[in-house]
């Protein structure tokens, strides 16, 4: 299955935080984009590698590739080490050019500021951990499915959830299909909950449409928002330090 973003967003601005993010490098975000793009280009889904053949041979190679590196819910809980690793490997596999470009656009827009706030190591663990759990949650809810699930949608949804908590006032330029794709700017607290609502509605109709893991999007978003709240939302407790005694009260 592949991810699908119903609303395209590009560009963020949040005062000093946005300007700082543009100045600061985001090596993890850009590294993830580069790695996913490279793996796609050399894999069978791009259709550019002649070693995979063409026609029916290429389609067979794509199915085998997705089955090997993607999550197959019916096989995930059989206890084999290879199957247990697939929620991690699936994060770096994409099924089509549209799938790849859509996911990488969202990661590019929302990843840099989130990484800048969390730090490189914490952002890396957050991305991989939430992505793994998002795909695991989808597999648990569809444990009889034999269809391969690939894509970084769950992890990127977690980035969106964290972004909403950390930068709710960030201005996001959005292209809305039902408004003739006119670019409009809204704060993140308007755009991202609207996106979640679309995923919720689509998840309820998943059996009537294409194979998209909307549930993984919802799980990832919830995990990302919850992590950001737990990590950055609680007030810091400062241990009181006794004031120094006046000079006349000091002991010899």
Secondary structure by P-SEA (a helix, b strand, c coil): cbbbbcccccccccaaaaaaaaacccaaaaaaaaaaaaaaaaccccccccccccaaaaaaaaaaaaaaccccccccccccccccccccccccccccaaaaaaaaaaaaaccaaaaaaacaaaaaaaaaaaaaaaaaaaaaaacccccccccaaaaaaaaaaaaaaacccbbbbbbbccccccbbbbcccccaaaaaaaaaaaaaacccccccaaaaaaaaaaaaaaaaaacccbbbbbcccccccccccccc
